[in-house]
Amino acid sequence: MNEFDLTGKVAWVTGAGKGLGRAIAVALASAGATLAVTSRTEADLKSLAEEVGDALVLPGSVSEPSFADGAVARIVESLGRIDVAVTAAGISPTFRRSEQGSDDDWANVLDVNLSGTYYCARAAGRQMLEQGSGSIITVSSVHARSGFDRIAAYAASKGGVEALSRVLAVEWAPRGVRVNVLAPGYFHTDLSEGLVTSRWGERILANIPQNRVAAPPELGGAAVYLASDASTYTTGSTLTVDGGWTA
């Protein structure tokens, strides 16, 4: 028996249109999962569905409280259940000193990264609790625990994701639902590319013992592990994939 096999499991991935969310979705599909995918850009989701063979496409914004409930309802109606939920949707639209940050920037980042994670985890969790089983994987960052210049809202949102995930893990563990955090370091994505190729790139590499920025598929194996029966005794944990940044 292959404990990493996800055949027969239904997995919902938010932020699946690009970057790490897309890489996670591809990895879960490669392990056998049936996919439901969310992003604000429908064209990206359709491209992903073609890449993996098929997927239930659910365009929308996770920052809208009603979206998550509607998405889970559609997943259950179309696919029968939900076994895995990965909250990979996230933004970091500004890079400026904290004293220069705007109220709108702060609110937007927290709405998507933290509130969006809560809405989606809550909606998926309700269904999983009815089923008596499920794995929720929230997506954090090395900057939930490691400070860096000019990303106050992003770091605060990711720290909140980790705290939220621990609470959900404790609450839901007795009822069969696991909640874990996947905390990536620096990967080549649209979100980070401008930073890693700027004058900050040298400083970033100096903090990575492996001395390189990763490719998105390198996160896939960690997601498959947390989604699969290989991690049935793992909940409330943070799995960091960062080339040694936090070591």
Secondary structure as the mmCIF struct_conf table of DSSP 4:
data_model
#
loop_
_struct_conf.conf_type_id
_struct_conf.id
_struct_conf.beg_label_comp_id
_struct_conf.beg_label_asym_id
_struct_conf.beg_label_seq_id
_struct_conf.end_label_comp_id
_struct_conf.end_label_asym_id
_struct_conf.end_label_seq_id
TURN_TY1_P TURN_TY1_P1 GLU A 3 PHE A 4
TURN_TY1_P TURN_TY1_P2 THR A 7 GLY A 8
STRN STRN1 VAL A 10 THR A 14
BEND BEND1 GLY A 15 GLY A 15
TURN_TY1_P TURN_TY1_P3 ALA A 16 GLY A 17
BEND BEND2 LYS A 18 LYS A 18
HELX_RH_AL_P HELX_RH_AL_P1 GLY A 19 SER A 30
TURN_TY1_P TURN_TY1_P4 ALA A 31 GLY A 32
HELX_LH_PP_P HELX_LH_PP_P1 ALA A 33 ALA A 33
STRN STRN2 THR A 34 THR A 38
BEND BEND3 ARG A 40 ARG A 40
HELX_RH_AL_P HELX_RH_AL_P2 GLU A 42 VAL A 52
BEND BEND4 GLY A 53 GLY A 53
STRN STRN3 LEU A 56 VAL A 57
BEND BEND5 GLY A 60 GLY A 60
TURN_TY1_P TURN_TY1_P5 VAL A 62 SER A 63
BEND BEND6 GLU A 64 GLU A 64
HELX_RH_AL_P HELX_RH_AL_P3 PRO A 65 LEU A 79
BEND BEND7 GLY A 80 GLY A 80
STRN STRN4 VAL A 84 THR A 87
HELX_RH_3T_P HELX_RH_3T_P1 SER A 98 GLN A 100
HELX_RH_AL_P HELX_RH_AL_P4 ASP A 103 LEU A 110
HELX_RH_PI_P HELX_RH_PI_P1 ASP A 111 SER A 115
HELX_RH_AL_P HELX_RH_AL_P5 GLY A 116 GLN A 131
TURN_TY1_P TURN_TY1_P6 GLY A 132 GLY A 132
STRN STRN5 GLY A 134 VAL A 139
HELX_RH_3T_P HELX_RH_3T_P2 VAL A 142 ALA A 144
TURN_TY1_P TURN_TY1_P7 ARG A 145 ARG A 145
BEND BEND8 SER A 146 SER A 146
TURN_TY1_P TURN_TY1_P8 ASP A 149 ARG A 150
HELX_RH_AL_P HELX_RH_AL_P6 ALA A 152 TRP A 172
HELX_RH_3T_P HELX_RH_3T_P3 ALA A 173 ARG A 175
TURN_TY1_P TURN_TY1_P9 GLY A 176 GLY A 176
STRN STRN6 VAL A 177 PRO A 184
STRN STRN7 PHE A 187 PHE A 187
BEND BEND9 HIS A 188 THR A 189
HELX_RH_AL_P HELX_RH_AL_P7 ASP A 190 VAL A 196
TURN_TY1_P TURN_TY1_P10 THR A 197 THR A 197
BEND BEND10 SER A 198 SER A 198
TURN_TY1_P TURN_TY1_P11 ARG A 199 TRP A 200
HELX_RH_AL_P HELX_RH_AL_P8 GLY A 201 ALA A 206
TURN_TY1_P TURN_TY1_P12 ASN A 207 ASN A 207
TURN_TY1_P TURN_TY1_P13 PRO A 209 GLN A 210
BEND BEND11 ARG A 212 ARG A 212
HELX_LH_PP_P HELX_LH_PP_P2 VAL A 213 VAL A 213
STRN STRN8 ALA A 214 ALA A 214
HELX_LH_PP_P HELX_LH_PP_P3 ALA A 215 ALA A 215
HELX_RH_3T_P HELX_RH_3T_P4 PRO A 216 LEU A 219
HELX_RH_AL_P HELX_RH_AL_P9 GLY A 220 ALA A 227
BEND BEND12 SER A 228 SER A 228
HELX_RH_3T_P HELX_RH_3T_P5 ASP A 229 SER A 231
TURN_TY1_P TURN_TY1_P14 THR A 232 TYR A 233
BEND BEND13 GLY A 236 GLY A 236
STRN STRN9 THR A 238 VAL A 241
BEND BEND14 ASP A 242 ASP A 242
TURN_TY1_P TURN_TY1_P15 GLY A 243 THR A 246
#
